[in-house]
């Protein structure tokens, strides 16, 4: 394994701009401003820099510069799988694998690039044999394993539209998603292992088949080695059932000759879903071309993830912990677009309930020689609180970058990680803190290997992303918190929502506040130096005595206390009523919320924020409600406490811990009684 690359990827790109385009920029800000002003020249440069291929030329980079409805690279033909498979020969000649995987059961596997190509070709031909046509949906119910990547690439290589849900999601949550898109094929597993326990999912798969009349064929993966017939669970199964292993095993002249179909640039690639906290989840459709060109720019230029067989980034190994229910699975898979070895783990990163172990993922990364280690911000906070000692894992010396997203990373957690790597002998560990979304399968704000780092802040707005913080007058502000907007189109913005008549849901989701300008729903502050801080969701904001604040600052203050494991705050400001702001805290085992603990929390808030943000009540709870992707459910609890019924404000199936809601329902009832 080589040490850190000699030249950051973003510098290589700027050298290329200088040599090939005669363009030089004296600062990142100047480069960024060019990229959001001359969109056509910038995105053409990304096309050329990554040597994207099309059998037909595009007539224009951006034929219609509006949102929504921007038309990118009209006339070009692409295929996500084609871009992945073009790396097979070179990566294999270098002796580098495509995917390295492990799970809680200690099953370690390596998938070679030729092996990836053979399995993708075999399954693609099998799906074609089942009658899958371009535009048909293929739904998957699979964990974070190589088979999920193979199934995705096989589906999209023939123009099928992919959609995946994690097997830890309940039946109703999955059906709320898949019923909307009417899949023809379902690729599922017999079960999963999580936190030390096996979970048989065959009954769920059979129930899904019954509830999805459009599913004609089921491919079953033996993840737990169980009987795959499903006959015991459904006597009247309409769909045929075959083993996924048989469908990926073909290796003959036809698989060798297989080539992905060339598809229009905006041909649907996959359908991903909003968190579904209220109402049905939004089925968001992204296109092949926009997704892959944005992913290459993000992974390469901003995340500094290089091609594994390129001299400058030789042996690159990219890991971002995720379940298949989170868009970071898509982001992990996109490493293959650039010829990078992907390192994936399936299981609980915190060990089991009776034996918590937050060093699990770190050991895995140390043993596999990971160079880029990414996870949700909550993961790093949990490691810090569990006093994980990374100096015991010298194998982590290969890690040169840490990635975070999902929620704002606290200064404390970032400092903790930096100190851990200093003790490992890596004083220059780089944090790539990003903020983006499922909505456009990308990031708006992220990293730049060449810029200074400030704990708790993200380094820059991404190239091609015209991101600003807007005040209530719709003016861009610097040094103040405002609405995160994007004023120019990006190629990976959604094509549409599946089944959305007249684009009504799409328009109301992003464009109702500022027509023609994307409003993301986050509070953002842009610093004078271009650095950015996200303050949580703009629709779950605290507004106390005329001062607006995102919730993340308050969480940073209270969760810095060693006694506090988790917290949730909501501000029940309501027209004509006095604001009421309760703070819910999860405390360490054995600690009770007495007067001394209350004082400690109040002091922490006063010190870090202001006496204005001291809550009206502090309450001890067993758990904070979270979505499957780990986000705190502030808005549903806010609505519940404002008197809305539970079933209207939250979809339990989209939650990681729905059992904890009973306490909040009881609390809401008690408050309502007191108010009358």
Secondary structure as UniProt FT lines:
FT   HELIX           9..16
FT   HELIX           17..21
FT   HELIX           28..37
FT   HELIX           39..49
FT   TURN            50..51
FT   STRAND          60..64
FT   TURN            67..69
FT   STRAND          71..74
FT   STRAND          77..78
FT   HELIX           80..85
FT   TURN            86..87
FT   HELIX           88..93
FT   TURN            94..95
FT   STRAND          99..103
FT   TURN            104..105
FT   STRAND          109..111
FT   HELIX           113..129
FT   TURN            130..131
FT   TURN            134..135
FT   STRAND          137..141
FT   HELIX           146..157
FT   TURN            158..159
FT   STRAND          161..165
FT   TURN            167..168
FT   HELIX           171..181
FT   STRAND          185..189
FT   STRAND          191..194
FT   TURN            195..196
FT   STRAND          197..200
FT   HELIX           202..211
FT   TURN            213..214
FT   STRAND          217..221
FT   TURN            231..233
FT   TURN            235..236
FT   STRAND          240..243
FT   HELIX           244..247
FT   HELIX           253..257
FT   STRAND          263..264
FT   TURN            265..266
FT   STRAND          268..273
FT   STRAND          283..287
FT   HELIX           288..296
FT   HELIX           297..302
FT   TURN            308..309
FT   HELIX           311..313
FT   TURN            314..315
FT   STRAND          317..320
FT   TURN            324..325
FT   HELIX           327..333
FT   HELIX           334..338
FT   STRAND          341..346
FT   TURN            349..350
FT   TURN            358..359
FT   HELIX           360..368
FT   STRAND          372..376
FT   HELIX           377..385
FT   TURN            386..387
FT   HELIX           390..392
FT   HELIX           394..398
FT   STRAND          401..405
FT   HELIX           411..423
FT   TURN            424..425
FT   TURN            427..428
FT   STRAND          430..433
FT   STRAND          435..437
FT   HELIX           438..440
FT   STRAND          442..446
FT   TURN            449..450
FT   TURN            455..456
FT   STRAND          460..461
FT   TURN            463..464
FT   STRAND          467..470
FT   TURN            472..473
FT   STRAND          481..486
FT   TURN            491..492
FT   STRAND          496..497
FT   TURN            498..499
FT   HELIX           501..503
FT   HELIX           504..510
FT   TURN            515..516
FT   STRAND          518..526
FT   TURN            528..529
FT   STRAND          532..537
FT   HELIX           538..540
FT   STRAND          542..544
FT   TURN            545..546
FT   STRAND          547..549
FT   HELIX           551..559
FT   TURN            562..563
FT   STRAND          564..571
FT   TURN            575..576
FT   STRAND          581..587
FT   TURN            589..590
FT   HELIX           595..608
FT   HELIX           611..613
FT   STRAND          617..620
FT   STRAND          626..627
FT   TURN            628..629
FT   HELIX           634..641
FT   TURN            642..643
FT   HELIX           646..649
FT   HELIX           652..654
FT   HELIX           658..660
FT   HELIX           661..675
//
